[in-house]
């Protein structure tokens, strides 16, 4: 180990976004949560290692989150990005679409679809089949303890709503991602935010805390990547400094003795 090259592997990243227990419909935090969830599902058709895969919300609010997200997803136009009004394009290829569909099938063993259809999508200005298009799919887990939502990543426009009961459970559920690259906590309750951040510190990479006053005006998102933000964490997400600006460059640079 002492004379070996440095090695860093990122297997996948089941990133989560956590909604605080006080952030019900009508609060700025609820609206911010729904907006960023839909954004992360649709930007690059969800093909980002930092996209939200698990939407951890209070169990009492799960249906309301699903309804609000479904309403917002209904306005997303899929098709040729050159066409006016189109907000989401195709996946990387037909094989990628089939891989996403296989992953969705596995996820459905533990939940149900609340928005979208994996086999059908209305497309503007292109062929739905030849263009590898797919509708954004929002799922809802029936049982938060089922392993599938915490182990299977559908690398496309897919997220799963998972209800939690209390701070201890949401920390435990988030940790089941076994090391995500990026996550967020959307809450105005500083005590809840502190407990979640400290509870996930050994298990998670970057955590972005969002609320109406400190962060919402700048419109940050869970999956936003900035040169000064380091990604990477334990477990699946690896221990490196992906997207870490100069530090991300120096990490592999040092592994080769600093040679140019």
C-alpha positions as CSV (number, residue, x, y, z in Angstrom):
1,X,0.0,0.0,0.0
2,X,2.8,2.4,0.8
3,X,4.4,2.1,-2.7
4,X,1.2,1.7,-4.7
5,X,-0.5,4.3,-6.8
6,X,-3.3,6.2,-5.3
7,X,-6.7,4.8,-6.3
8,X,-10.2,6.4,-6.0
9,X,-13.4,4.7,-7.2
10,X,-16.9,6.1,-7.4
11,X,-19.4,3.2,-7.8
12,X,-22.6,5.3,-7.8
13,X,-24.2,8.0,-5.7
14,X,-27.7,7.7,-4.3
15,X,-27.8,11.4,-3.3
16,X,-30.6,12.5,-1.0
17,X,-32.4,15.8,-0.3
18,X,-34.1,16.0,3.1
19,X,-37.1,18.2,3.8
20,X,-37.4,19.4,7.4
21,X,-40.4,18.4,9.5
22,X,-41.7,21.9,9.8
23,X,-41.6,22.7,6.1
24,X,-45.1,22.0,5.0
25,X,-47.0,23.3,2.0
26,X,-47.1,27.1,1.8
27,X,-43.7,27.6,3.4
28,X,-40.8,28.9,1.3
29,X,-38.8,25.8,2.2
30,X,-41.4,23.5,0.8
31,X,-41.5,25.4,-2.5
32,X,-37.7,25.5,-2.7
33,X,-37.6,21.7,-2.1
34,X,-40.1,21.0,-4.8
35,X,-38.3,23.3,-7.3
36,X,-34.9,21.8,-6.7
37,X,-36.2,18.2,-6.8
38,X,-37.8,18.8,-10.2
39,X,-34.7,20.7,-11.5
40,X,-32.4,17.9,-10.5
41,X,-34.6,15.3,-12.1
42,X,-34.7,17.1,-15.5
43,X,-31.4,18.9,-16.0
44,X,-29.3,16.7,-18.4
45,X,-32.3,14.3,-18.1
46,X,-31.2,13.4,-14.7
47,X,-27.8,12.0,-15.9
48,X,-25.7,13.6,-13.2
49,X,-23.8,12.0,-10.4
50,X,-25.0,14.8,-8.2
51,X,-28.8,14.4,-9.0
52,X,-31.3,13.8,-6.3
53,X,-32.2,10.1,-6.2
54,X,-33.9,9.9,-2.8
55,X,-36.3,12.6,-1.6
56,X,-36.5,12.1,2.1
57,X,-39.5,13.9,3.5
58,X,-41.7,13.7,6.6
59,X,-44.1,10.7,6.2
60,X,-47.0,13.0,6.9
61,X,-46.0,15.2,4.0
62,X,-45.1,12.5,1.5
63,X,-48.4,12.6,-0.5
64,X,-48.3,16.4,-0.6
65,X,-44.7,16.4,-1.8
66,X,-45.7,13.9,-4.5
67,X,-48.7,16.0,-5.6
68,X,-46.7,19.3,-5.8
69,X,-43.8,17.7,-7.6
70,X,-46.3,15.9,-10.0
71,X,-47.9,19.3,-10.8
72,X,-44.6,20.9,-11.6
73,X,-43.4,17.9,-13.6
74,X,-46.5,18.2,-15.7
75,X,-45.2,21.5,-17.1
76,X,-41.9,19.9,-18.3
77,X,-41.8,19.6,-22.1
78,X,-39.6,16.8,-23.4
79,X,-38.1,16.8,-26.9
80,X,-35.6,18.4,-29.2
81,X,-33.8,21.2,-27.2
82,X,-33.8,23.3,-30.4
83,X,-37.5,23.6,-30.2
84,X,-39.0,26.5,-28.2
85,X,-40.4,25.6,-24.8
86,X,-38.5,22.2,-24.5
87,X,-37.0,21.8,-21.1
88,X,-35.7,18.3,-21.1
89,X,-33.8,16.4,-23.9
90,X,-32.9,12.8,-24.5
91,X,-30.8,10.4,-22.5
92,X,-27.3,9.6,-23.7
93,X,-28.4,6.7,-25.9
94,X,-30.8,3.8,-26.3
95,X,-28.8,1.5,-24.2
96,X,-28.8,4.1,-21.4
97,X,-32.6,4.3,-21.6
98,X,-32.9,0.5,-21.3
99,X,-30.6,0.5,-18.4
100,X,-32.7,3.2,-16.6
101,X,-35.9,1.2,-17.3
102,X,-34.3,-1.9,-15.8
103,X,-33.4,0.0,-12.7
104,X,-36.9,1.5,-12.5
105,X,-38.3,-2.0,-12.6
106,X,-36.1,-2.9,-9.6
107,X,-37.2,0.2,-7.7
108,X,-40.9,-0.6,-8.4
109,X,-40.6,-3.8,-6.3
110,X,-40.5,-1.4,-3.3
111,X,-42.8,1.4,-4.4
112,X,-45.0,2.9,-7.1
113,X,-45.0,5.5,-9.8
114,X,-46.7,8.8,-8.8
115,X,-45.7,10.7,-12.0
116,X,-44.6,9.6,-15.4
117,X,-44.7,6.5,-17.5
118,X,-41.4,4.5,-18.2
119,X,-42.8,3.2,-21.5
120,X,-44.4,6.4,-22.9
121,X,-43.4,10.0,-23.4
122,X,-44.8,12.8,-25.5
123,X,-42.0,14.4,-27.5
124,X,-41.8,17.7,-29.3
125,X,-39.8,17.9,-32.5
126,X,-38.2,14.5,-32.5
127,X,-38.9,10.7,-32.4
128,X,-39.6,9.3,-28.9
129,X,-38.0,6.0,-29.8
130,X,-35.0,7.0,-32.0
131,X,-34.1,9.8,-29.7
132,X,-33.9,7.8,-26.5
133,X,-36.4,10.1,-24.8
134,X,-37.9,9.2,-21.4
135,X,-40.5,10.9,-19.3
136,X,-39.3,12.1,-15.8
137,X,-40.4,9.5,-13.3
138,X,-41.3,10.2,-9.7
139,X,-41.6,7.1,-7.5
140,X,-42.9,6.8,-3.9
141,X,-41.5,4.1,-1.6
142,X,-44.2,2.1,0.3
143,X,-41.7,1.1,3.0
144,X,-38.7,3.2,3.8
145,X,-36.8,0.2,5.1
146,X,-36.9,-1.7,1.8
147,X,-33.3,-1.8,0.4
148,X,-34.0,-1.0,-3.2
149,X,-34.3,2.8,-3.1
150,X,-31.1,2.9,-1.1
151,X,-29.1,0.5,-3.3
152,X,-30.4,1.0,-6.9
153,X,-29.5,4.1,-8.9
154,X,-31.6,4.8,-12.0
155,X,-29.2,7.1,-13.9
156,X,-31.8,9.2,-15.6
157,X,-34.8,11.5,-14.8
158,X,-35.9,9.3,-11.8
159,X,-36.3,10.1,-8.1
160,X,-38.0,8.3,-5.2
161,X,-39.9,9.9,-2.4
162,X,-39.2,8.2,0.9
163,X,-41.1,9.1,4.1
164,X,-39.4,9.3,7.4
165,X,-40.5,9.5,11.1
166,X,-38.3,11.7,13.2
167,X,-34.7,12.9,13.0
168,X,-33.0,9.6,14.0
169,X,-34.7,7.7,11.2
170,X,-34.0,10.3,8.5
171,X,-30.3,10.2,9.5
172,X,-30.3,6.4,9.4
173,X,-32.1,6.3,6.0
174,X,-29.8,8.9,4.4
175,X,-26.8,6.9,5.7
176,X,-28.0,3.9,3.8
177,X,-26.8,5.5,0.6
178,X,-23.4,4.4,1.9
179,X,-21.6,7.6,1.0
180,X,-23.3,10.0,-1.4
181,X,-21.5,12.8,-3.3
182,X,-23.9,15.6,-2.6
183,X,-27.0,16.1,-0.5
184,X,-29.1,18.8,0.9
185,X,-31.2,19.7,4.0
186,X,-34.1,22.1,3.3
187,X,-35.3,23.4,6.6
188,X,-35.8,26.6,8.7
189,X,-35.3,24.6,11.9
190,X,-31.6,25.1,12.8
191,X,-31.7,22.4,15.5
192,X,-32.9,19.9,12.9
193,X,-30.3,21.0,10.4
194,X,-27.5,20.7,13.0
195,X,-28.6,17.2,14.1
196,X,-28.8,16.0,10.5
197,X,-25.4,17.4,9.5
198,X,-23.6,16.0,12.6
199,X,-25.4,12.7,12.2
200,X,-24.4,12.3,8.6
201,X,-20.9,13.6,8.9
202,X,-19.2,10.2,9.0
203,X,-21.4,8.8,6.2
204,X,-21.8,11.5,3.6
205,X,-20.0,13.9,1.3
206,X,-21.1,17.4,0.8
207,X,-24.3,18.6,2.5
208,X,-25.9,21.9,1.5
209,X,-28.2,23.5,4.0
210,X,-31.0,25.6,2.4
211,X,-33.6,27.9,3.9
212,X,-35.5,31.0,3.0
213,X,-33.0,33.6,4.4
214,X,-29.5,32.4,4.0
215,X,-29.5,30.4,0.7
216,X,-32.7,30.5,-1.2
217,X,-32.2,34.0,-2.8
218,X,-29.1,32.7,-4.7
219,X,-31.1,29.7,-6.0
220,X,-28.5,27.0,-5.1
221,X,-29.3,23.4,-5.8
222,X,-28.2,20.1,-4.4
223,X,-26.5,19.1,-7.6
224,X,-24.8,22.5,-8.4
225,X,-21.1,22.2,-9.0
226,X,-18.8,25.0,-8.2
227,X,-14.9,24.9,-8.4
228,X,-14.7,25.7,-4.6
229,X,-17.0,22.9,-3.6
230,X,-15.4,19.5,-3.0
231,X,-17.3,16.3,-3.8
232,X,-16.6,12.8,-2.6
233,X,-17.2,10.9,0.5
234,X,-17.0,7.5,2.1
235,X,-18.4,4.3,0.5
236,X,-19.9,4.4,-2.9
237,X,-19.0,8.0,-3.6
238,X,-15.3,7.4,-3.2
239,X,-12.9,9.6,-1.2
240,X,-11.7,12.0,-3.9
241,X,-12.1,15.6,-4.8
242,X,-14.2,15.4,-7.9
243,X,-15.1,18.8,-9.4
244,X,-12.9,20.4,-6.7
245,X,-11.2,23.0,-9.0
246,X,-7.4,23.1,-8.6
247,X,-7.6,20.6,-5.7
248,X,-9.4,18.1,-8.0
249,X,-6.5,18.5,-10.4
250,X,-3.8,18.2,-7.8
251,X,-5.2,14.9,-6.4
252,X,-4.3,12.7,-9.5
253,X,-1.3,15.0,-10.2
254,X,0.3,14.1,-6.9
255,X,-0.2,10.5,-7.6
256,X,2.3,10.7,-10.4
257,X,5.0,12.5,-8.4
258,X,3.9,15.9,-9.6
259,X,5.4,15.5,-13.1
260,X,3.9,17.8,-15.7
